[in-house]
Amino acid sequence: MAGKRTLNAGNLETLGAAALAELLMELSSGNAVVQRRLRLALAAAEGASEAAQEVRKRLAAIARSTTYVDSRKRKALVAELEAQRQAISGPIAKADPPLAFDLLVRFLQLADGVIDRCSDSTGTVIGVFRQAVAELGPIATAAEVEPETLAEQVADLLADDGYGQFDQLIPAMAETLGEQGLRRLERNCRDRGARDGHAALLQIAECSSDVEAYLAQFNASQLSWPNTAADVARHLLAAGRPEQALAVLDGAAKGANSWHSPDWDDARIAAMEALGRGTEAQQLRWHSFSKTLSIPHLREYLKRLEAFEDAEAEERAFQLAEGHALPLLALQFLVAWPALPRAARYVIEHRAEWDGEAYEICSPAAERLSADQPLAATVLLRAMVVFALSIGRAKRYRYAAEHLRTCEQLSARIDEWQGVESHESFTGRLREAFATKWSFWKLLER
């Protein structure tokens, strides 16, 4: 049970309105974001029209602003946008849906300009607008917006989709638009320059469950691309037309043979299964695995084998992986499967070949191997240390120092070095070769 001093709504209510008002005045002093939130709350208490007036003022101010928002100021911007969105979709929408709809459209129109002038590496700013997109449909339904009017406004928003904030706008609005609205939206998009194959037109066809309209947007040349063929085939399969899906995939077979397309393989496997051609589907699963060492393909392949055949096939898969032309891909597969003893042996056998730049593979592999395979983990950690120092990437020195300290800890658990240089010898050579990397050695000494 929460104590009386725990910060929650119930405990704060016991302070009384006067005390809370004084606290809010004190906390909001000098904080423009909080002050605006309080003014918005006061306006909402007066009614929807007063709250809407406050929101309009803030949206206009945001639209006029040209100040660049860096990562330090991003949190305040997100809080400001969230406050406006919540006011629109909350109390205003509840009291006056048509008014809320107009305000939310205005809010969404700000998206390109806001994202233009801010650092949004975390995706939090665009996330606010995507949330507003998800709320637009229900509010439009409650507001009883005419399909033609709605189609016009959706088309206008799509025309200013500079950052993909409206990628899901059509699916979000499909039910509210209905067939009439979707047809009008298609005309509006074409009037604004959209041509066959445009993402908006494809989404409209999907939302209308119109497979023929979807197919009609691709010519023979486009369908010869494996990824495009795979996408079209998936829609045909969903419509229960596997023969046509396989025919589309066959038209892109030449391209698929020239460069590997996992999407094409997956779509073809699905088409073969739908047609009852399980043996061919199995052959393609194995073929795809042999190229990419795809764990999902191998698991699906093994799952469909007769009893006791899977162990033999798994061994063949390990041998194929160990002979693969790309050692990093083989390492990633063996660790993720997992087959850690084999991965350790593979690492040691190929100890001179590891590319320390591939830290996205080497680092997690070393972490997984460190528990029971300290020598293999050491080999991978050393590769990353040498790469960081050789290239002189100072930003990586902190990680390199951590890796080298881990190597020292692992060395105490290594009884047989199997021809790999000892930790003392390796560290000595490292100090000789990179004696001038003072910042690295200082980090190591901390």
Salt bridges, closest charged atoms under 4 A:
GLU54 OE1 - LYS57 NZ 3.78
ASP70 OD2 - ARG72 NH2 2.87
GLU80 OE1 - ARG36 NE 3.06
GLU80 OE2 - ARG58 NE 2.65
GLU82 OE1 - ARG85 NH2 2.66
GLU135 OE2 - ARG85 NH1 2.43
GLU148 OE1 - ARG184 NH1 3.17
GLU152 OE2 - ARG192 NH2 2.85
ASP156 OD1 - ARG192 NH2 2.59
GLU179 OE1 - ARG183 NH1 3.18
GLU186 OE1 - ARG183 NH2 3.10
GLU186 OE2 - ARG190 NE 3.39
ASP196 OD1 - ARG190 NH2 2.90
GLU206 OE1 - HIS235 NE2 3.12
GLU212 OE2 - ARG241 NH2 2.55
ASP231 OD1 - ARG234 NH2 3.53
ASP250 OD1 - ARG268 NH1 2.61
ASP265 OD2 - HIS260 NE2 2.62
ASP266 OD1 - HIS297 NE2 2.53
GLU273 OE2 - ARG285 NH2 2.90
GLU273 OE2 - ARG304 NE 3.40
GLU280 OE2 - ARG277 NE 2.71
GLU300 OE2 - LYS303 NZ 3.09
GLU300 OE1 - ARG304 NH1 2.41
GLU315 OE1 - ARG342 NH1 2.82
GLU322 OE2 - ARG342 NE 3.01
GLU353 OE2 - HIS350 ND1 3.09
GLU357 OE2 - ARG393 NH2 3.52
GLU421 OE1 - ARG429 NH2 2.82
